[in-house]
Amino acid sequence: MRIPETRSEDLPPMRVNTVTMFLVGTVAWVVGLVVVLLLRARGHDLGGEVRICLTGIVVGLLGMLWGAGQQRRAARRER
């Protein structure tokens, strides 16, 4: 908790491109999935790693959809 007497001015919110952020994360999950599939093809016994990677990809895609909607709403507000 900040002490009000020593509080500096709050910074304005930083603009972040959430679609790009989720895209980078989704690409990382796709790379992870490829690595897991290659390890599985070489005979390594893996548990639920494929499902984990697929879940990360789905969450990333949903995040990109959400981020695109946020960007559209923000653009409308600025007009």
C-alpha positions in Angstrom: 0.0 0.0 0.0 1.3 3.4 -0.9 1.6 6.2 1.6 -0.5 9.1 0.2 2.0 11.8 1.2 4.8 10.3 -0.8 2.7 9.1 -3.7 3.9 10.2 -7.1 1.5 10.9 -10.0 0.1 7.7 -11.5 1.3 6.9 -15.0 -1.3 6.6 -17.7 -2.1 3.0 -18.7 0.3 1.5 -21.2 -1.2 0.5 -24.5 -0.4 -3.1 -25.3 -1.3 -5.0 -28.5 -3.0 -8.0 -26.9 -3.5 -9.8 -30.2 0.3 -9.8 -30.8 0.9 -10.8 -27.2 -1.4 -13.8 -27.5 0.0 -14.7 -31.0 3.5 -14.9 -29.6 2.3 -17.1 -26.8 0.3 -19.3 -29.2 3.3 -19.7 -31.4 5.4 -20.8 -28.4 2.7 -23.5 -27.6 2.8 -24.7 -31.2 6.6 -25.0 -31.1 6.2 -26.9 -27.8 3.7 -29.2 -29.5 6.1 -29.9 -32.3 8.9 -30.7 -29.9 6.6 -33.0 -27.9 5.4 -34.8 -31.0 9.0 -35.3 -32.2 9.9 -36.7 -28.8 6.9 -39.0 -28.9 7.9 -40.2 -32.5 11.4 -41.0 -31.2 9.8 -43.4 -28.6 9.8 -41.3 -25.5 6.8 -42.1 -23.3 5.0 -38.8 -22.6 1.9 -38.3 -20.5 -0.4 -35.4 -21.0 2.0 -33.1 -22.6 0.2 -33.1 -26.0 -3.1 -32.1 -24.2 -1.3 -29.4 -22.3 0.1 -27.9 -25.6 -3.2 -28.1 -27.3 -4.9 -26.4 -24.3 -2.3 -23.6 -24.5 -3.0 -23.2 -28.3 -6.8 -23.0 -27.7 -6.4 -20.5 -24.9 -4.1 -18.4 -27.1 -6.6 -18.5 -30.0 -9.4 -17.5 -27.6 -7.2 -14.7 -26.3 -6.6 -13.4 -29.8 -10.3 -13.3 -30.5 -10.8 -11.4 -27.2 -8.0 -9.0 -28.0 -9.3 -8.3 -31.5 -12.7 -7.4 -29.9 -11.0 -5.2 -27.4 -9.1 -3.4 -30.1 -12.3 -2.8 -32.2 -14.1 -1.4 -29.1 -11.1 0.9 -28.3 -11.0 2.2 -31.9 -14.7 3.0 -31.7 -14.3 4.8 -28.5 -11.4 6.9 -29.9 -13.6 8.1 -32.8 
